[in-house]
Amino acid sequence: MKPAALALSLVLLLAAQAACALDYVSVEAGSATLYEADSLKSRKLYVVSRYMPLERVISADNWVKVRDHAGSLAWVEKRVLSSKRYVMVTAAQATVRQAPDATAAVAFQAAQNVALEWMAASGGGWTKVRHLDGSVGYVRATEIWGDE
């Protein structure tokens, strides 16, 4: 393969991987109503609380189509969302450690459905998070949703 063709293939591959990256948002307001369609006149599906992580699927004008941790799709007003990232504990209880290692000391524990601020993907299946009380640590990516 010629160098130019190889370089073009590499650029296209990297662009495809970037396009597949998941885009997460969180609820910034005290709560947010999720709708069946992108209109306040459409059927209300459910209400989610502040910090709830959602995967952005499509943005359209003042609305965003999102996917929740259960895989449900809905529309939400863009004005109630933030680009600040949170993850949600999906395990019955997540053990957050002081280092990204299963033998590290426990920093804190978080119950199911608790939102934690996403700080960084640490590699090796660990995610650095911060609790709302300010405690920081590392949680296994398998115990949370919003870090794919």
Stockholm file with secondary structure:
# STOCKHOLM 1.0

chainA/1-148         MKPAALALSLVLLLAAQAACALDYVSVEAGSATLYEADSLKSRKLYVVSRYMPLERVISADNWVKVRDHAGSLAWVEKRVLSSKRYVMVTAAQATVRQAPDATAAVAFQAAQNVALEWMAASGGGWTKVRHLDGSVGYVRATEIWGDE
#=GR chainA/1-148 SS CCHHHHHHHHHHHHHHHHHHSCEEEEECSSEEEEESSSSTTSCEEEEEETTCEEEEEEEETTEEEEECTTCCEEEEEGGGEESCCEEEECSSEEEEESSSSTTSCEEEEEETTCEEEEEEEEETTEEEEECTTSCEEEEEGGGEESCC
#=GC SS_cons         CCHHHHHHHHHHHHHHHHHHSCEEEEECSSEEEEESSSSTTSCEEEEEETTCEEEEEEEETTEEEEECTTCCEEEEEGGGEESCCEEEECSSEEEEESSSSTTSCEEEEEETTCEEEEEEEEETTEEEEECTTSCEEEEEGGGEESCC
//
